[in-house]
């Protein structure tokens, strides 16, 4: 565009006033950017007295939509109405795309008032369009479905002069998202023609409603499956905690010669993580994932998490350092993995390293870093990280962040400072924060404060047995045995039992 702009600026006056050349520059900026120059070119064109036409407006509207310039787009709409270009299909379609883009963030109630059919600007543009092919109807239905307004989508679907398989699939997806499996199934049964997307949508509908058995039966009945169908079913097994079944299906997919993609590997590695199936995860890595650039950082992050959860944090770190363009999620997983495995100092170093690399941390990053500080006794670093959240990154600490800092202070004998922090925090303390304070009371043998905390815990009406065990241990440490017994009796009265911790490791072979 720089060279095009140079040529354009050197044109003779007779060419400089040619609307075709202005349109070419406007179109170029709309497709290649920067979009601001597209709009400024349009403004200069108006200043020179040139009249925009149907080859001008679509590209300026495209740039307004990309930049979220709602007011400018509406001004263009007014000019289009005055000029009479509103019935030109390319212009009307661009107006529709513009309103869909800017209204995509609106609540569905703004787009459809079920009482009097008070629709959005996008719908108004759609209604007055002369030429409305099926693809345009589908686009409008899909927009309503994405916003959760299934009733609006349904009325539009009923009014369609002709429907294709995309129309039916969009409505099935809408009912599935709304949790109305019966209506989705009714549409599915009435479809004159089904494709692999139709079947996959229906499988997803049953799985999302919790009926995994019916989803499995429908999946097995599918006449044709593609990689998305397989990925959907494997992911559904994972969501319902059926990790062994997910890996079995992954093997069937592999033996069936289906081309695997990044989502396949993420689901399979996630199942390995949950099962502790280190050898199987390592086999996937060594034999199936070879081209890192092809699958991207999402698969690499899943690999890091798999190795870390299966106990091989060194291998996880080796994968991490080989990744070129790491996103914030990749950094978060590595920080948390190192912290969980006791390498808290390394976790904090990675936290500061990501900022030097220009990656902006999010609230999950701070949770992981504070968790590392808490479990590593890094009080100074924990304070620094906590107070930088708001000051340097504009992130308001949530309950989890406060809980980590309270836990850090309590673990290091700073019970009074932790208690003061709880009093000053803008959130109502939850059971995790009271539990952290109780842990501090146990370290300091402060049974009086523990009693006060338990009075607050009682008001939460929680069924967490751990706090009663802590209280009993605090009394026992202080030699107050009757009180220790009473704390245990309260557990029995509430039928609360603390489960013993355990580890699980399952190796799935090929």
C-alpha positions in Angstrom: 0.0 0.0 0.0 3.0 2.4 0.5 3.9 2.1 -3.1 0.3 2.5 -4.2 0.0 5.6 -2.1 3.1 7.1 -3.6 1.8 6.5 -7.2 -1.6 7.9 -6.3 -0.1 11.1 -4.8 1.9 11.7 -8.0 -1.1 11.5 -10.3 -2.0 14.5 -12.5 -5.0 16.4 -11.5 -7.2 14.9 -14.2 -6.4 11.4 -12.9 -6.5 12.5 -9.3 -10.1 13.4 -9.7 -11.1 10.0 -11.1 -13.5 8.1 -8.8 -12.1 4.8 -10.0 -8.7 5.5 -8.6 -10.1 6.7 -5.3 -12.2 3.5 -5.1 -9.1 1.4 -5.8 -7.2 3.0 -3.0 -10.1 2.7 -0.6 -10.5 -1.0 -1.5 -6.8 -1.6 -1.0 -6.8 -0.1 2.5 -10.0 -2.0 3.4 -8.3 -5.3 2.5 -4.7 -4.6 3.5 -5.0 -1.9 6.2 -4.6 0.3 7.9 -8.4 0.7 8.1 -8.1 4.2 9.4 -6.6 5.3 6.0 -9.5 3.8 4.2 -11.8 6.0 6.1 -9.6 9.1 5.8 -9.4 8.5 2.0 -13.2 8.5 1.9 -13.3 11.8 3.9 -10.8 13.4 1.5 -12.8 12.2 -1.5 -15.9 13.9 -0.1 -13.9 17.1 0.5 -12.8 17.2 -3.1 -16.5 17.0 -4.2 -16.3 13.5 -5.6 -19.5 11.5 -5.2 -19.2 8.0 -3.7 -20.9 5.1 -5.5 -21.7 1.5 -5.0 -18.1 0.5 -5.4 -17.1 2.9 -2.5 -19.5 2.2 0.3 -18.9 -1.5 0.9 -15.2 -1.0 1.6 -15.6 2.0 3.9 -18.3 0.1 5.8 -15.9 -2.9 6.1 -13.3 -0.7 7.7 -15.8 0.9 10.1 -16.8 -2.5 11.2 -13.3 -3.7 11.7 -12.5 -0.6 13.8 -15.8 -0.7 15.7 -16.7 2.8 14.5 -20.4 2.7 15.1 -21.2 6.3 14.7 -19.3 6.7 11.4 -21.0 3.5 10.0 -24.4 4.9 10.8 -23.5 8.2 9.1 -22.6 6.2 6.1 -25.9 4.4 6.3 -27.7 7.8 6.1 -25.7 8.9 3.1 -26.4 5.6 1.4 -30.2 6.1 2.0 -30.0 9.6 0.5 -28.0 8.5 -2.5 -30.4 5.6 -3.2 -27.7 2.9 -3.2 -29.5 1.0 -0.4 -31.1 -1.3 -2.9 -27.8 -2.3 -4.5 -27.1 -5.8 -3.3 -23.3 -5.3 -2.6 -24.0 -2.1 -0.6 -27.0 -3.6 1.3 -24.9 -6.8 2.1 -22.1 -4.6 3.4 -24.6 -2.7 5.6 -25.9 -6.0 6.9 -22.3 -7.2 7.7 -21.6 -4.0 9.4 -24.5 -4.1 11.8 -24.0 -7.8 12.4 -20.4 -7.1 13.4 -21.1 -4.2 15.8 -24.3 -5.8 17.2 -22.6 -9.1 17.8 -21.6 -8.0 21.3 -25.2 -6.9 22.2 -27.5 -8.9 24.3 -30.0 -10.9 22.3 -32.9 -9.1 24.1 -31.8 -6.0 22.2 -32.1 -7.8 18.9 -35.4 -9.4 19.4 -38.4 -8.3 21.5 -40.6 -11.4 21.5 -43.7 -9.3 22.2 -43.7 -7.0 19.2 -40.9 -8.2 17.0 -38.8 -5.1 17.6 -35.6 -6.2 15.7 -32.1 -4.8 15.3 -30.7 -2.6 12.6 -29.3 -5.7 11.0 -32.7 -7.2 10.7 -34.2 -3.9 9.4 -31.5 -3.9 6.6 -32.3 -7.5 5.9 -36.0 -7.0 5.7 -35.8 -4.3 3.0 -33.2 -6.1 0.8 -34.7 -7.0 -2.6 -32.3 -9.8 -3.4 -32.1 -12.4 -0.5 -30.5 -15.6 -1.5 -30.6 -18.6 0.9 -27.1 -17.9 2.0 -28.2 -14.5 3.3 -31.1 -16.0 5.3 -28.7 -18.5 6.7 -26.3 -15.7 7.8 -29.1 -14.0 9.6 -30.3 -17.2 11.3 -26.7 -18.0 12.4 -26.3 -14.5 13.9 -29.4 -15.0 16.0 -28.3 -18.5 17.1 -24.9 -17.2 18.1 -26.6 -14.6 20.3 -28.8 -17.2 21.9 -32.0 -15.8 20.3 -33.4 -19.1 19.1 -37.0 -17.9 18.8 -36.0 -15.1 16.4 -33.9 -17.6 14.4 -36.9 -20.0 14.4 -39.3 -17.4 13.0 -36.9 -16.5 10.3 -36.4 -20.2 9.5 -40.1 -20.6 9.2 -40.4 -17.7 6.8 -37.6 -18.9 4.4 -38.8 -19.5 0.9 -36.2 -22.2 0.4 -34.0 -24.0 2.9 -30.8 -25.9 2.4 -28.9 -28.2 4.7 -27.1 -25.2 6.3 -30.4 -23.7 7.4 -31.4 -26.9 9.1 -28.0 -27.4 10.7 -28.1 -23.8 12.1 -31.4 -24.4 13.8 -30.3 -27.7 15.2 -27.2 -26.0 16.7 -29.5 -23.2 18.1 -31.8 -25.7 19.9 -28.7 -27.7 21.1 -27.2 -24.5 22.6 -30.5 -23.7 24.3 -30.6 -27.2 25.8 -33.8 -28.1 23.9 -32.7 -31.6 22.7 -36.3 -32.6 21.7 -36.7 -29.8 19.2 -33.3 -30.4 17.9 -34.1 -34.1 17.4 -37.4 -33.2 15.8 -35.7 -31.0 13.2 -33.0 -33.6 12.7 -35.7 -36.3 11.9 -37.5 -33.9 9.5 -34.5 -32.9 7.5 -34.9 -33.8 3.8 -31.1 -34.2 3.6 -28.5 -34.8 6.3 -24.7 -34.3 6.1 -21.9 -35.0 8.5 -22.4 -31.6 10.1 -26.1 -32.5 10.9 -25.1 -35.7 12.6 -22.2 -34.1 14.5 -24.5 -31.3 15.7 -27.0 -33.9 17.0 -24.3 -35.9 18.8 -23.1 -32.7 20.4 -26.6 -31.8 21.5 -27.1 -35.1 23.3 -23.6 -34.9 24.9 -24.2 -31.3 26.1 -27.5 -32.3 27.7 -25.7 -35.1 29.7 -27.0 -38.0 27.6 -23.6 -39.4 26.6 -25.0 -42.9 25.9 -27.4 -41.5 23.3 -24.6 -39.4 21.8 -22.4 -42.5 21.5 -25.3 -44.5 19.8 -25.9 -41.7 17.3 -22.1 -41.4 16.7 -21.9 -45.1 15.9 -24.9 -44.7 13.5 -23.3 -42.0 11.5 -23.0 -43.0 7.8 -19.9 -40.8 7.4 -17.6 -39.3 10.0 -14.9 -36.6 9.6 -12.2 -35.4 11.9 -14.5 -32.9 13.5 -17.0 -35.7 14.4 -14.3 -37.8 16.0 -12.9 -34.8 17.9 -16.3 -33.9 19.2 -16.9 -37.4 20.6 -13.5 -37.7 22.2 -13.9 -34.2 23.7 -17.3 -35.2 25.0 -15.9 -38.3 26.7 -13.3 -36.0 28.4 -16.0 -33.5 29.6 -17.9 -36.4 31.2 -14.8 -37.9 32.9 -14.6 -40.9 30.5 -10.9 -40.6 29.9 -10.3 -44.3 29.1 -13.1 -44.3 26.6 -11.6 -41.1 25.0 -8.3 -42.8 24.5 -10.0 -45.9 23.1 -11.8 -43.8 20.6 -8.6 -42.0 19.7 -7.0 -45.3 18.9 -10.0 -46.3 16.7 -9.7 -43.0 14.9 -6.0 -43.6 14.4 -6.5 -47.2 13.1 -9.3 -46.0 10.8 -6.9 -43.8 8.9 -8.5 -40.5 9.8 -6.2 -37.4 9.4 -5.6 -36.2 13.0 -5.4 -32.4 13.7 -4.4 -30.3 16.6 -7.7 -30.6 18.4 -7.4 -34.4 18.3 -4.1 -34.3 20.0 -5.2 -31.8 22.6 -8.1 -34.1 23.6 -6.0 -37.2 23.6 -3.2 -35.6 25.7 -5.8 -34.2 28.1 -7.1 -37.7 28.7 -3.6 -38.9 29.3 -3.1 -36.1 31.8 -6.2 -37.2 33.7 -5.3 -40.9 33.7 -1.6 -40.4 34.5 -0.9 -42.3 31.2 2.6 -41.0 30.8 3.9 -43.8 28.4 0.9 -43.4 26.1 1.3 -39.6 26.1 5.0 -40.0 25.4 4.1 -42.4 22.5 1.8 -39.8 21.0 4.5 -37.2 21.3 7.3 -39.3 19.8 5.3 -41.0 17.0 2.5 -38.8 16.0 3.5 -35.2 16.8 6.5 -34.3 14.7 5.8 -31.0 12.9 5.5 -28.4 15.7 4.8 -25.5 13.3 1.9 -27.4 11.8 0.0 -27.8 15.1 1.0 -24.6 16.8 1.3 -23.7 20.5 -2.0 -25.2 21.6 -0.7 -28.8 21.1 2.6 -27.9 22.7 0.8 -26.5 25.8 -1.2 -29.7 26.0 2.0 -31.7 25.9 3.5 -29.6 28.7 0.5 -30.1 30.8 0.5 -33.9 30.1 4.1 -34.4 31.1 3.7 -32.2 34.2 0.5 -33.9 35.4 2.1 -37.3 34.8 5.1 -36.4 37.0 7.8 -35.6 34.3 8.1 -31.9 34.8 11.7 -31.9 33.4 10.4 -33.2 30.1 7.6 -30.6 30.3 10.2 -27.9 30.6 12.2 -29.2 27.6 9.1 -29.0 25.5 8.4 -25.5 26.8 11.9 -24.1 25.9 11.6 -25.4 22.3 8.4 -23.5 21.6 9.0 -20.3 19.6 6.0 -18.1 20.0 4.5 -18.9 23.4 1.2 -17.4 24.3 0.1 -16.4 27.8 -1.7 -19.8 28.3 1.5 -21.7 27.6 3.4 -19.6 30.1 0.6 -20.1 32.7 0.7 -23.8 32.4 4.5 -23.9 32.8 4.5 -21.6 35.9 1.7 -23.7 37.6 3.4 -27.0 36.7 6.7 -25.9 38.2 5.0 -24.6 41.3 3.0 -27.9 41.9 6.2 -29.9 41.6 7.9 -27.8 44.3 10.1 -25.8 41.9 8.7 -22.6 43.2 11.8 -20.5 42.6 11.9 -21.5 38.9 8.1 -20.8 38.6 8.7 -17.2 39.8 11.7 -16.8 37.4 9.5 -17.9 34.5 6.8 -15.4 35.7 9.3 -12.5 35.4 10.8 -13.9 32.2 7.5 -13.8 30.4 7.2 -10.1 31.0 10.7 -9.5 29.7 9.6 -11.3 26.6 6.8 -8.9 26.2 3.9 -11.3 27.1 1.3 -9.6 29.3 0.2 -11.7 32.2 -3.5 -12.3 33.0 -5.3 -13.1 36.2 -4.5 -16.8 35.9 -0.8 -16.0 35.5 -0.9 -14.1 38.9 -2.8 -17.0 40.5 -0.1 -19.4 39.4 2.8 -17.1 40.5 1.2 -16.4 43.9 0.5 -20.1 44.4 4.3 -20.7 43.8 5.2 -18.0 46.3 2.8 -19.5 48.8 4.2 -23.0 48.6 7.8 -21.8 48.4 7.7 -19.4 51.3 8.7 -16.5 49.0 7.1 -13.7 51.0 8.9 -10.7 49.5 8.3 -11.9 45.9 4.6 -12.7 46.7 4.0 -9.2 48.0 5.7 -7.7 44.9 3.7 -9.8 42.5 0.4 -9.2 44.3 0.7 -5.4 44.4 1.9 -5.2 40.8 -1.3 -6.7 39.6 -3.4 -3.5 40.0 -0.6 -1.0 39.7 1.2 -2.2 36.6 -1.4 -4.3 34.8 -4.8 -3.0 35.9 -5.9 -6.4 37.1 -8.1 -6.3 40.3 -7.2 -9.2 42.6 -10.0 -11.7 43.1 -10.6 -14.1 46.0 -8.1 -16.6 44.7 -5.3 -14.1 44.6 -6.2 -12.9 48.1 -6.3 -16.5 49.3 -2.8 -17.2 48.0 -1.4 -14.2 49.7 -3.2 -15.0 53.0 -1.9 -18.5 52.8 1.6 -17.2 52.1 1.6 -15.0 55.1 0.1 -17.7 57.4 2.6 -20.3 56.3 5.4 -17.9 57.3 4.1 -16.9 60.7 2.6 -13.5 59.8 -0.8 -14.3 61.1 -1.7 -10.7 62.2 -0.8 -9.3 58.8 -2.9 -12.0 57.1 -5.9 -11.2 59.4 -5.6 -7.5 58.6 -5.5 -8.3 54.9 -8.7 -10.3 55.2 -10.4 -7.4 57.0 -9.3 -4.9 54.3 -10.0 -7.0 51.2 -13.0 -5.8 49.1 -14.5 -9.3 48.8 -16.4 -11.4 51.3 -14.0 -14.2 52.5 -14.8 -17.7 51.3 -14.1 -21.1 52.9 -10.6 -21.2 51.3 -9.5 -17.9 52.9 -10.9 -18.9 56.3 -9.1 -22.3 55.9 -5.8 -20.5 55.2 -6.3 -18.4 58.3 -7.0 -21.5 60.3 -3.8 -23.0 59.0 -2.0 -20.0 60.3 -3.7 -20.4 63.7 -2.4 -24.0 63.8 1.1 -22.8 63.2 0.8 -20.1 65.9 -1.3 -22.3 68.3 -3.8 -19.4 68.4 -7.0 -21.3 69.5 -8.9 -18.0 70.4 -8.6 -16.7 66.8 -9.5 -20.1 65.5 -12.8 -20.0 67.5 -13.6 -16.6 65.9 -12.9 -17.9 62.5 -15.1 -21.0 63.0 -18.0 -18.8 64.0 -17.6 -17.0 60.7 -17.3 -20.4 58.9 -20.5 -21.6 60.6 -22.4 -18.7 59.0 -21.3 -19.8 55.5 -23.1 -23.1 56.1 -20.3 -25.0 54.4 -19.9 -28.8 54.3 -16.1 -28.6 54.2 -14.7 -31.1 56.7 -11.2 -29.8 56.5 -11.8 -26.8 58.7 -13.2 -28.9 61.5 -10.1 -31.2 61.3 -7.9 -28.1 61.4 -9.7 -26.7 64.4 -9.5 -30.1 66.2 -5.8 -30.2 65.6 -5.3 -26.7 66.8 -7.0 -27.5 70.1 -5.0 -30.8 70.4 -1.7 -28.9 69.8 -2.7 -26.6 72.7 -3.6 -29.4 75.0 -7.3 -28.5 74.9 -8.6 -32.0 74.5 -12.3 -31.6 75.3 -12.5 -28.8 72.7 -10.7 -31.0 70.2 -13.2 -33.8 70.8 -16.1 -31.4 70.4 -14.8 -30.2 67.0 -14.7 -33.9 65.8 -18.2 -34.5 67.2 -19.5 -31.5 65.2 -18.1 -33.3 62.1 -20.1 -36.4 63.0 -23.2 -34.4 63.6 -23.0 -32.9 60.2 -22.0 -36.3 58.7 -18.8 -34.9 57.3 -15.8 -37.1 56.7 -12.4 -36.1 55.4 -11.3 -38.3 52.6 -7.7 -39.5 52.6 -5.5 -38.3 49.8 -4.3 -40.7 47.2 -2.4 -40.9 43.9 -3.5 -42.7 40.8 -1.4 -43.8 37.8 -2.7 -45.7 34.9 -0.6 -46.7 32.0 -2.4 -47.2 28.7 -0.5 -49.3 26.2 -0.9 -49.3 22.4 
